[in-house]
Amino acid sequence: MAFEISVFLENKITHFEAITALLKKKGINIRTLTLNNMAHGWGVLSLLVDHPDEAYKILTDHGNSVAMKEVIALEMKDEAGGLDEILVKIARAGIHIESAYTRLIGENNMAVLLLEVPDVLEAIRRLEINHVKILDDKVVYGK
């Protein structure tokens, strides 16, 4: 299963860069990210990295407020309508999406849809019943 690392940070370039510099120093590759601004100069940086357990420990050990959350990675076509096609399947499976973002994998023209859902195990069960391919860590993390 894929895991997302979220870091609560002050909305300053120096804090953002301090996070990326620390991960770089430790050899952790950021595969994709989202940065969401919150109120009063604070935000949440959500990262998909190749070694989430290590990233969590390193960031926490350096005094950051960090959370690790399981996400579901689904293969989708990297073409017009690819996202719509997978969303139809997700809707048919009755899955509520709390958050979503995508990642492209250039070497094989694959797109990945990453989902945060309220109940990961139930969502996986429903997706499998509806023949939706869930990607393994090797594909998600690029290992």
Long-range contacts (C-beta under 8 A, 24 or more apart in sequence): 1-70, 1-71, 1-72, 1-120, 1-137, 2-48, 2-52, 2-70, 2-71, 2-72, 2-73, 2-114, 2-135, 2-137, 2-140, 2-141, 3-52, 3-53, 3-68, 3-69, 3-70, 3-71, 4-46, 4-47, 4-48, 4-52, 4-68, 4-69, 4-70, 4-71, 4-114, 4-116, 5-46, 5-47, 5-48, 5-49, 5-52, 5-55, 5-56, 5-59, 5-66, 5-67, 5-68, 6-44, 6-45, 6-46, 6-47, 6-66, 6-67, 6-68, 6-69, 7-44, 7-45, 7-46, 7-47, 7-59, 7-64, 7-65, 7-66, 8-42, 8-43, 8-44, 8-64, 8-65, 8-66, 9-42, 9-43, 9-44, 9-45, 9-64, 9-65, 10-41, 10-42, 10-43, 11-37, 11-38, 11-41, 11-42, 11-43, 12-41, 16-45, 19-45, 19-59, 19-64, 22-58, 22-59, 22-62, 23-47, 23-49, 23-55, 23-58, 23-59, 26-54, 26-55, 26-58, 28-54, 28-55, 28-58, 29-142, 31-103, 31-140, 31-141, 31-142, 32-101, 32-102, 32-103, 32-114, 34-101, 46-99, 46-101, 48-103, 48-114, 48-140, 48-141, 49-141, 50-141, 50-142, 50-143, 51-141, 69-116, 70-120, 71-114, 71-115, 71-116, 71-120, 72-114, 72-115, 72-117, 72-120, 72-123, 72-124, 72-127, 72-134, 73-112, 73-113, 73-114, 73-115, 73-134, 73-135, 73-139, 73-140, 74-112, 74-113, 74-114, 74-115, 74-127, 74-132, 74-133, 74-134, 74-135, 75-110, 75-111, 75-112, 75-113, 75-133, 75-135, 75-139, 76-102, 76-111, 76-112, 76-113, 77-111, 78-104, 78-109, 78-110, 78-111, 82-111, 83-111, 83-113, 86-113, 86-132, 89-127, 89-130, 89-132, 90-115, 90-127, 90-132, 92-130, 93-123, 93-126, 93-127, 93-129, 93-130, 93-132, 94-126, 95-123, 95-126, 95-127, 105-139, 105-142, 110-139, 112-139, 112-140
